[in-house]
């Protein structure tokens, strides 16, 4: 049994439609059959499994960046608390990066929760 599926569905389509499906499946990094299944089982106004995986990966990447950025700021704060001089360029770069990471996290949250709004 190829692919592990228990049943088979055959469909007829035009060459143009098949080509379009192959392109869309390739963009989604799925086989055409899996792409069709995911699209067909999607809840109305919902996400495909591929989209869900994409946004989970985006969230995880932003969370890792936020953690690293927070750690860098914490190190600079410790340095300043211990009486050492903190380089202004280094501090500004860390703050700028931290803001970019927060903006990225907001973008992900806005995409995931459409009702969230943009009021920050």
WOZI-V26960 format. One record per residue. RES is the residue in three letters. D_LAST is the distance of its C-alpha to the last C-alpha in Angstrom with 2 decimals. Layout:
res & d_last
RES & D_LAST
RES & D_LAST
This chain:
res & d_last
UNK & 52.36
UNK & 50.13
UNK & 46.42
UNK & 47.03
UNK & 46.59
UNK & 49.12
UNK & 49.40
UNK & 49.38
UNK & 48.16
UNK & 49.66
UNK & 48.19
UNK & 49.62
UNK & 47.65
UNK & 48.27
UNK & 48.22
UNK & 45.24
UNK & 43.18
UNK & 44.15
UNK & 43.15
UNK & 39.73
UNK & 39.28
UNK & 40.43
UNK & 37.93
UNK & 35.00
UNK & 36.23
UNK & 36.61
UNK & 33.05
UNK & 31.92
UNK & 34.46
UNK & 36.33
UNK & 39.88
UNK & 40.52
UNK & 41.58
UNK & 38.54
UNK & 36.28
UNK & 38.07
UNK & 37.84
UNK & 34.09
UNK & 33.55
UNK & 36.01
UNK & 34.58
UNK & 30.97
UNK & 29.71
UNK & 29.14
UNK & 25.73
UNK & 25.38
UNK & 25.40
UNK & 28.52
UNK & 29.25
UNK & 28.84
UNK & 25.29
UNK & 24.54
UNK & 26.15
UNK & 24.29
UNK & 20.80
UNK & 22.09
UNK & 23.39
UNK & 20.17
UNK & 18.33
UNK & 21.24
UNK & 21.35
UNK & 17.72
UNK & 18.37
UNK & 21.58
UNK & 20.09
UNK & 17.46
UNK & 20.42
UNK & 22.56
UNK & 20.09
UNK & 19.59
UNK & 23.38
UNK & 23.94
UNK & 21.80
UNK & 23.66
UNK & 26.94
UNK & 26.20
UNK & 25.35
UNK & 28.62
UNK & 30.46
UNK & 29.33
UNK & 30.10
UNK & 33.54
UNK & 34.34
UNK & 34.16
UNK & 32.85
UNK & 29.65
UNK & 29.84
UNK & 27.19
UNK & 27.09
UNK & 26.63
UNK & 23.82
UNK & 22.04
UNK & 22.62
UNK & 21.25
UNK & 18.03
UNK & 17.69
UNK & 18.46
UNK & 16.03
UNK & 13.14
UNK & 14.66
UNK & 14.88
UNK & 11.24
UNK & 10.58
UNK & 13.45
UNK & 12.27
UNK & 9.04
UNK & 11.73
UNK & 13.95
UNK & 11.77
UNK & 10.98
UNK & 14.75
UNK & 15.86
UNK & 14.05
UNK & 14.24
UNK & 13.29
UNK & 9.87
UNK & 8.48
UNK & 6.07
UNK & 3.78
UNK & 0.00
